Amino acid sequence: MKYQVVRNTKYDYTGQSYSSGYPNLHKYPATMLPQIGIDILKELNISDGRLLDPYCGSGSSFMSALECGLTEMYGFDINPLAILISKVKFTKISHDAIAKTKQELRENVFEFLKDEQNIKKLKNPTITNIDFWFSSAVIANLTVIKHFINDIKDENIKNFFMIPFSETVRDCSYTRNNEFKLYRMKNEDILNFSPDVIGVYFKKLTDTISYYEYYYLPRLQKKITVDLHYSSFRPKHEFFDVVLTSPPYGDSRTTVAYGQFSTLSNEWLGIDYARKIDGMLMGGTKSKTALSNGIIADYVAQITKTDNKRALEVSAFYNDLGSSIKQVAESVKMGGKAIYVVGNRTVKEVQLPTDQFIAERFEENGFKHIITYQRALSNKSMPCKNSPTNKAGKTVNTMMFEYIVVCEKVA
Ligand SMILES: C[S@@+](CC[C@H](N)C(=O)[O-])C[C@H]1O[C@@H](n2cnc3c(N)ncnc32)[C@H](O)[C@@H]1O
């Protein structure tokens, strides 16, 4: 192991989950425990400056930063649903404004539904294979709710009301809800499935309001800036003081399908490239040659022996991660820190040392590796077993640990 790894049980958080500290406002795959960010920022004595998360997902790094006193944060993610969740969590809206809008929305929706003919006046949304994923009753009710959410004038309040809407889309569709990928329920389950869409929405809205008002709003009293973009990271020369992020572990197709998880929500939110997102994420574009330099090259060579196609897919991911690290490194001020929380996935029974790759690439770009902590992984909502040979029934434990890689800009 070229870059030192220290097992640190302090970062295991045994028995704790995301929701025990900071409940998310919306489900999201492979979230980072905010507790990790809080403890590592404290350990490094970081309590001010500009924080960057180049793959921010649902925004746990911003919660960590906020808890440590930071007030200026910048986030990027290609997935619009991720940015929506992050935005809503860190935008201040008063209790009264939310309560008033909820009341109006309720009245509008129920008034409208009194006359069945009204629904015919609304245009159906553009959703791919809509009848495959939703019953006609569900489509009608979702369309009504969406229509009245769209009428909300204030953009921040509208976004807030979209969060439970997006969750309702997922829960009332024919998708199997305990999966990240888009799989349809069995036909026999569909026969017995007739969700009360309006009831589900208003229940979720009530829960979202409670979580927001209890966990988020009190932390938004001082002036904070959370600048969010639904795009890949755009470099800014020596601008950031600290980077705190949990990048993807591999390409979306073979690890966590962030795009697929979010497809129906994104389509209902009006994103016309919703079905293309997984291909746009890290490792989504095929590589023509296998990676042949640096720490990861020997591991890729081992995969090539059994499966050249997989070796090229793995190479594509590391090429993208490497290019992104170069841009991130360039954007950090001298003395600034980069903290990456990552898992080492296994492909074709070869465990890939992504933590070492990250340290190596930062060192190649003006940073010095400070420390890597190894933490036991028991909380992340991820598939921790997979079938690397793609043979049914043959599974191995892939990610028992996660790594917190810390580097500092020195040149
Ligand atoms: C492990 S998740 C981050 C989770 C986040 N820390 C949280 O707690 O919700 C990785 C994120 O990277 C995003 N992503 C993947 N490739 C990207 C890229 N090239 N640019 C920006 N974001 C990307 C995915 O959409 C996903 O939201």
The ligand as an SDF file (V2000), in Angstrom:
LIG
                    3D

 27 29  0  0  0  0  0  0  0  0999 V2000
  -22.0550    8.7870   -3.7810 C   0  0  0  0  0  0  0  0  0  0  0  0
  -23.1580    9.9160   -4.5630 S   0  0  0  0  0  0  0  0  0  0  0  0
  -23.0480   11.3360   -3.5510 C   0  0  0  0  0  0  0  0  0  0  0  0
  -23.9580   11.2180   -2.3890 C   0  0  0  0  0  0  0  0  0  0  0  0
  -23.9670   12.4280   -1.4980 C   0  0  0  0  0  0  0  0  0  0  0  0
  -22.7460   12.5680   -0.7470 N   0  0  0  0  0  0  0  0  0  0  0  0
  -25.1670   12.3110   -0.5860 C   0  0  0  0  0  0  0  0  0  0  0  0
  -24.9960   12.1080    0.6200 O   0  0  0  0  0  0  0  0  0  0  0  0
  -26.3010   12.3540   -1.0890 O   0  0  0  0  0  0  0  0  0  0  0  0
  -22.2970   10.3820   -6.0000 C   0  0  0  0  0  0  0  0  0  0  0  0
  -22.9900   11.4540   -6.8440 C   0  0  0  0  0  0  0  0  0  0  0  0
  -22.1400   11.7730   -7.9460 O   0  0  0  0  0  0  0  0  0  0  0  0
  -22.9520   12.1900   -9.0110 C   0  0  0  0  0  0  0  0  0  0  0  0
  -22.1100   12.1550  -10.2100 N   0  0  0  0  0  0  0  0  0  0  0  0
  -21.6290   11.0990  -10.8880 C   0  0  0  0  0  0  0  0  0  0  0  0
  -20.8480   11.4910  -11.9000 N   0  0  0  0  0  0  0  0  0  0  0  0
  -20.7960   12.8500  -11.8560 C   0  0  0  0  0  0  0  0  0  0  0  0
  -20.1240   13.8500  -12.6120 C   0  0  0  0  0  0  0  0  0  0  0  0
  -19.3420   13.5330  -13.6410 N   0  0  0  0  0  0  0  0  0  0  0  0
  -20.2960   15.1420  -12.2710 N   0  0  0  0  0  0  0  0  0  0  0  0
  -21.0950   15.4880  -11.2420 C   0  0  0  0  0  0  0  0  0  0  0  0
  -21.7470   14.5820  -10.4720 N   0  0  0  0  0  0  0  0  0  0  0  0
  -21.6100   13.2820  -10.7740 C   0  0  0  0  0  0  0  0  0  0  0  0
  -24.1340   11.2140   -8.9820 C   0  0  0  0  0  0  0  0  0  0  0  0
  -25.2580   11.7470   -9.6380 O   0  0  0  0  0  0  0  0  0  0  0  0
  -24.3300   11.0550   -7.4650 C   0  0  0  0  0  0  0  0  0  0  0  0
  -25.3340   11.9320   -7.0060 O   0  0  0  0  0  0  0  0  0  0  0  0
  1  2  1  0
  2  3  1  0
  2 10  1  0
  3  4  1  0
  4  5  1  0
  5  6  1  0
  5  7  1  0
  7  8  2  0
  7  9  1  0
 10 11  1  0
 11 12  1  0
 11 26  1  0
 12 13  1  0
 13 14  1  0
 13 24  1  0
 14 15  1  0
 14 23  1  0
 15 16  2  0
 16 17  1  0
 17 18  1  0
 17 23  2  0
 18 19  1  0
 18 20  2  0
 20 21  1  0
 21 22  2  0
 22 23  1  0
 24 25  1  0
 24 26  1  0
 26 27  1  0
M  CHG  2   2   1   9  -1
M  END
$$$$
